Amino acid sequence: MADGEQTAMDGAVTSDLAEPGVKTKGFILIDTKSGMCLDVRGAAEKDDASRLYTIARDTIGESANGVVEYRDMRILLRRERNCLVGIYTDLPASEA
């Protein structure tokens, strides 16, 4: 992973996207030009990249942040430079 991509992931993970008390289950890093998966960790799967890329393109567009529910998890999406970062979290108990 290039330094800029690592910085994008670190920045999104430490940002205010995550709510207090929400358990992070995984991360995905997607190239915003190609939709290609650059890195995954935890519950994230490489195959999620194309779906999340399409969802982000069609729903959050050029906005910096968005939230989707996918595979029984909430995924917080954030655009950072040329990357789309997805932070996988549990669904709140009231929605699970």
C-alpha positions in Angstrom: 0.0 0.0 0.0 1.3 3.4 -0.9 1.9 6.0 1.8 -1.0 8.2 0.5 -3.4 5.3 0.7 -2.3 4.3 4.2 -2.7 8.0 5.2 -6.2 8.0 3.7 -7.2 4.8 5.7 -5.7 6.1 8.9 -7.4 9.4 8.6 -10.8 7.9 8.0 -10.4 5.4 10.8 -9.5 8.2 13.3 -12.1 10.6 12.0 -15.5 11.4 13.5 -17.2 8.8 11.3 -17.4 6.2 14.1 -19.8 6.7 16.9 -18.7 6.2 20.5 -19.3 2.6 21.6 -19.6 1.2 18.0 -17.3 -1.8 17.4 -15.3 -1.6 14.2 -15.4 -4.9 12.4 -13.3 -4.2 9.3 -12.0 -1.8 6.7 -11.9 -1.7 2.9 -9.9 0.7 0.7 -11.1 1.2 -2.9 -9.6 3.2 -5.8 -12.2 5.8 -6.8 -11.2 5.8 -10.4 -11.2 2.1 -11.1 -13.3 0.6 -8.3 -10.5 -1.8 -7.6 -9.9 -3.1 -4.1 -6.6 -1.8 -2.7 -6.8 -3.4 0.8 -9.2 -5.2 3.2 -9.0 -6.0 6.9 -11.3 -7.8 9.3 -14.9 -8.5 8.1 -14.4 -6.6 4.8 -14.1 -8.8 1.7 -12.3 -8.0 -1.5 -15.4 -8.9 -3.5 -17.3 -6.0 -1.6 -15.2 -3.4 -3.5 -17.2 -3.4 -6.8 -20.6 -3.3 -4.9 -19.6 -0.6 -2.6 -18.0 1.4 -5.4 -21.2 1.3 -7.3 -23.3 2.1 -4.3 -21.1 5.0 -3.4 -21.1 6.3 -7.0 -24.9 6.0 -7.3 -25.9 7.2 -3.8 -23.4 9.5 -2.2 -21.9 10.8 -5.5 -19.2 13.4 -4.9 -20.2 14.0 -1.2 -17.5 13.1 1.2 -19.4 10.7 3.5 -22.2 8.2 3.4 -23.6 5.2 5.3 -24.9 1.9 3.8 -26.2 -1.2 5.4 -24.7 -4.3 3.7 -24.2 -7.9 4.8 -25.8 -7.3 8.2 -23.4 -4.5 8.9 -23.3 -0.7 8.7 -20.5 0.5 6.4 -19.4 4.1 6.8 -18.1 5.4 3.5 -15.7 8.3 3.2 -13.9 9.7 0.2 -10.2 10.5 0.9 -8.2 11.8 -2.1 -8.4 9.1 -4.7 -9.7 6.4 -2.3 -13.0 5.4 -1.0 -12.6 4.1 2.6 -15.3 1.8 4.1 -15.4 1.2 7.8 -17.5 -1.8 8.8 -19.4 -1.7 12.1 -22.1 -3.6 13.8 -25.7 -2.5 13.2 -27.1 -0.8 16.3 -29.1 -3.3 18.4 -32.4 -1.6 17.5 -31.8 -2.3 13.8 -30.1 -5.7 13.9 
